[in-house]
Amino acid sequence: MVKLTHFIWILLAFCTNSFGQTIAFKTYRDTAHKISFDIPTYWTIKYSKEQEGFICIPTTKVQKDIYRDCFEGIVFRMDFDNYGLDTLLFQQFDKNGDDYVTSDRVRHDVPVKFIKGKNWKGIRHDNICGISCKENGFHAAAGECQFFYFCKADRTVEIQTNGRALDDKVIARLISSFKFID
């Protein structure tokens, strides 16, 4: 019975340390595009000439290892457009009854979810997407690409993950902290 109790305490400690860890965040500010939002402290956002835009990349060895082979080392890409939410919905999504939908590699009716913040409205959706792994040549529709669109007036910021889904805590913090700086 003592060994079983020890085992339970060890298992509880492992689960708490592995899955219950808090994520430390920092604020990313882009004064040129007049936005800010929080990202984990172990990521950074930079302009990439090779990727022709802004990308978020990991900064620690553990995170780099996670994203290196199958996700091109990128957590997400960020694009800036000069249109608002209505134009976005009209140009890029289909209407199915009262809902807006998009397509991925498997379905043609992936629903979008409306999101909103302090000074913006937007949408998000998760799609099954293809990933290619450099090391073993694996390619399949095995990724989960997530799309977030933050819109204010005629400005839209798009964040698109690269086949690896973000942690729910990261998504919640990203959405709740995002704002246009005016």
N, C-alpha and C positions, 0 to 999 in steps of 0.2 A: 504494500500500500504506500510506503514511503517513496519508493521509486516512481510509482505512478503519479504521486503528488509532485515530485521533482520534475517529472516529464511535463506535466500540465503547466507548471510555472515556467519552465523553459520555453514551451510552445507559446504560451501567452506573451512572454517577453519578446520572442522572435516576431510574432504577429504584430505586436504593438510597435516594435522598432521598424519593421519592414513596411507595414501598411498604414500605420497610424501616424507616420511622421508628418510634421508640419512642413509646409513649403515656405521658404523665405522669398519675399518678392521685392522688386525694385521698380521704380517708375521710369519708363522710357518716355522721353519727350522729344518731339520732332517739331522744332520751331518753324521750319520752312513749310511744312504741311499743316501746322497748327493743330497737332493732336498729342494726346498723352494716354498711356495705359500701363498697367502693371504686368511684368513678366517675372518668372522665377529668376533668382539671382545668378543661377548657373547658365543663363542664356544671355546673348547680346544681339542687337540688331545693327546691321551695317549695310552700306550700299555695295553691291557686287557688280562690277563691270561684266564679269563672265555670265552672271545670271540676268543682267540687264535690269536690275531693280534692287529693292530692299529685301533682305533676307534675315531671318532669325536663325542663329546658329548656337550650338552648345559650347560652353567654355571649360567644362571639367572633363577629365578623362572618361569617367563613367558615362556621362551624357554623350560625349563624342563617339564612344564605342557603340552606343545604342543607335545613333543616327548615321554612322559612317557607311556601312556597306549597302544597305537597302534604301536609304532615304537621302542619298547624295550629301549627307552631312547637314541637311537643312531641316529645321523644325517647321518653319513656315515661310511663305513669300508674302510680300505686302505690295499692293498696287493702289494707285490713286487715280480716280476718275472724276470728270466734271459733269456729273449728272446726279439727280436725286433718286429717292426710293421709287417713285412712280415710274420713272424711265427705266430703272433697273428691272423692276417687275415686268414691265411691258416688253422689254427687249430680250431678257434672258430666261424668263420662266413662262410656263404654260398655266392656264387657269383650268382647274378641274372642279366644277361647281363653285363653291365659295373659297376653295383652297388654291394656293399656288403650288406647283410641283415642278420638279426637274427630273432629269434622267441620269442614271449612272450605268455601269457596265452590266447590270442585272435587271434593273427595273426602269420603267418609264413614268413612274408616279411617286417619286421620292418627295415627300412633303417638306415644305420650308416652314420654319418656325419664326414668328415675328418676335423681335427683341427690342428693347428700348432702354435708354439711359437718360442721364441728366439733361442733355441738350441734343439728342439724336434719336432716330428710329432706325431699325434695320431688320435684317433677317439672317438666319443661319440654317444650314443643312449639312447632313453627313452623307457622303456618297461612298460606295464601294469603288475603289480605283485600283489601277495597276501599279505594281511596284517591281522594280528591277534590282536585283542584288548583284553587285560587281563581283564579289568573291566567288560565288558558285554559279552564276549565270541564271539563277532562279528568276522567273518572271511570271506573274499571275495577277489575277484580279483579287488580290488578297489584302490590299490596303484599305484603310479607312481615311479618306480625305474629308476634311472638315472645312467648311466655308463660312466666313463671318463677314457681313456687309454692314458697315456703320455709315449712315447717311444723315447729312444735315444740309438743307437747302439744295444746292446743286453740287455738293461735294460728297463723294463716296470713297471710303477706304475699304479695301477687300483684303482679308487675311485668309490664306489658303494653306492648310497643312500639306505635308508631302508624303502621305500614306500611313503615317503613324498617328493614331488618335491622341489628343491631348487629355491629360488627367482632368477629371470633373472639377477638381478644386481650381485648376489653372483656368479652365473655361469660365467658371463662375467669377473668378477674380478679373480676368480679361474683360468680360462683358460689364461687370459692375464698376470697373475703374476707368473704362474708356470714356474720353471726352474730347470734344473739339475745343480748342483754346481760341477764344475770340476776344 
